[in-house]
Amino acid sequence: MIAVASHGGGIVNQIFLGSTTTDIIRTSPIPVLVEKYKDVDKATCCPISQNKFKKVLLPLDFSAYSEKVLDQIINASDFIEEVILLSVVEGAHNDEALHKAIHEKEQKLEAAKEDLLKLGLMVKTMVRQGAASANIAEVAEQENATLIVMATRGEGLIKELLLGSTAHSVARRSNRPLLLIPSPRS
């Protein structure tokens, strides 16, 4: 794993993540932990989260990449106390398509929840609408997640290449530590 430091939330951090951190996130073939700190530039500076695996937020778009991250969470369940499974519907052509997409994601989250409950984990599921990165950062804050774990590539690969990845946006937006699991390069 590569561990890199980043300031916690804040407007400056949301605009600039840092070129080194950005390059590492985009190119690393191994997992990257983006550590977030509070009280930066003070004697009391410390990581925002001491026990990273206490309450893990796992955003799922149900791509093959996010499914592999779910498998890794299952394999690491001995270290985790609670998991928040989040899926975001980013758009729909009409209300019927939106309701269908929400229902499909709810069903998939419930199936994943059952697998995690069998391992003795506490599990919460959520489906949100809107921009994925904004929702991930918001839920992490609201739920006091100790770590966000996500794939570096999701279902919108072409869009991510052109506009910047959801993972990169979450790294900029969130004041929570983020563990990025690289997807196999094809």
N, C-alpha and C positions, 0 to 999 in steps of 0.2 A: 504494500500500500504506500502511496505517496500522501503525506500530510502537508497541507499548506495553510497558512494563516490568512484570515480575512477579518476586517472589522465587523462588528455587528451591524444591524440595520442602520438606516440613516440615509439622507438624500444623496450625500456624496458617494457613499458605497453603492447606492442603487444606480448611479450613473457610471461609475468606474469600479470595476472589480480588480483591475490590475492586469497588465499584459502577461506577466509570468503565470499567474493563476489561470487566466483565460486560455493561454496556450496549453497549459497542463491539462485542463478540463477537456479541451477539444481533441487532444492528441494522445493522451496516455492510454496504453494498452492494459494497464493495471488499475485497480480501484484508487480513487482519490478522495481523501477526507478534507473537506474545506471546513476548517475549524473557525468558529466565530468567537469573538472576545467582547467582553464588556469593560467599561472603564479604561479604554485604550488611552495611552499616554499618561496614565496615572499609576501610582505605586500599587493600587489595588487591582490592576489589570488581571483578569483571569478568564478562562473559558466560560462561555455562557452555560454550558452543560457539563457537569462533572461525570455523571453516569449516563453515557451515550445510549445504552441499550435499554434504558428503563421504559421509555415510551416512544416507540418508533412510528413515524409516519411513512407509509408506503403508498405513493401514488401509482395507480395502475391504469394503463390505457388498454391493457389486454393484448398488446403486441407481443410477439415472441420474446422480445427483449425484456419487457416488464414481467412476463411470466417467469423468465429465468431468475430475475431478482427475487420474485416471490419464492421460488425454490430455494434460493440462498437464505432467505429469512427462515424458511421452514428448517433448513439444516442448522441454523444458528439459534434455534428456539431456546436452547438451554441458557442463553445469555440475555434473553429478552423477557420483559415482564408483560408489556402491553403493546398491541399493534393497532394503528388506525389505518384502515384501508380506505383510500380516497380515489374516486374516479371522477373525471371532469368531462362533461359534454361541452365541447367548444362551439358547436353550431349545429343548426338544423334548418332545413328548408321551410318547415311549417310546424305548427303545434303538434300535429299528429306524429311527424318524424321525431320531434323533440321528446314527446312522451314515450315513444317506442325506444329511443336511444337510452333514456333514463331507466326504463323498465329492464332493458337488456343488461345494462351495467349493474343495476341492483341485483339481478339474478346471479351474475358472475361474481359479484362481491360476496354474496351470501354463500356461494359454493367455496370460495377461498376462505371465508370466515369459518366455515365448518371444519376445514382442514386444520386451521390454526387452533380452534377450540379443542380439538382432539389432542393437541400437544400441551394443553393446560394453560394456554395464553389467554389473557383478556383481550377481546377484540371489539372494535367499534367500526362500523362502515358508514360511509358518506358518499353521496353523489351530489356534485355541484355543477352549475352551468357557468360558462364564461371562459375567460383566459385561464389556461391551465396553470401557468406560473404564478399568477396573482392569487388564484384559489389555493394552491399548494402553500404558499407563504402565509396566507391568511389563516388557513386551518392549522398550520404548525404553531402559529402564535396563539390562536384561540384555545387550542387543545394543550398548550404547553408541552409540545413534543420535544424530546431530548435529542432527536436525530431524525433527519429526513434521509431515506434511502431510495435511490432511484437509478434507472438505467440512463446511460448517456444518449441513447437513441430510442425513439418511440415510434408510434405509428405514422407520424408525419415527416418522414425522413427528408423528402425533397424540400418541403417547407422549412424544416429546421436548417438545412444547408444554406438556403437562401436568406432566411431571416434571423438565424441564431437559434440555438436549441433551447428547449424548455428548461433543461438542466442548467444551462448557463444563466438563464433569466432567474431561476430559483436561487442560484448562488448569489446573484446580485441583489435580489429582493429580500430574501429571508435573513433574519438575524439568528437563525438556528443552524447548528452544524449540519453539513450535508455530506453523505457518503455516496459517491457516484460510482456505479458499477459499469465498466465499459462493455459495450456490445461488441461481439466479434465483427471484425472488419471483413467485408466481402470483396 
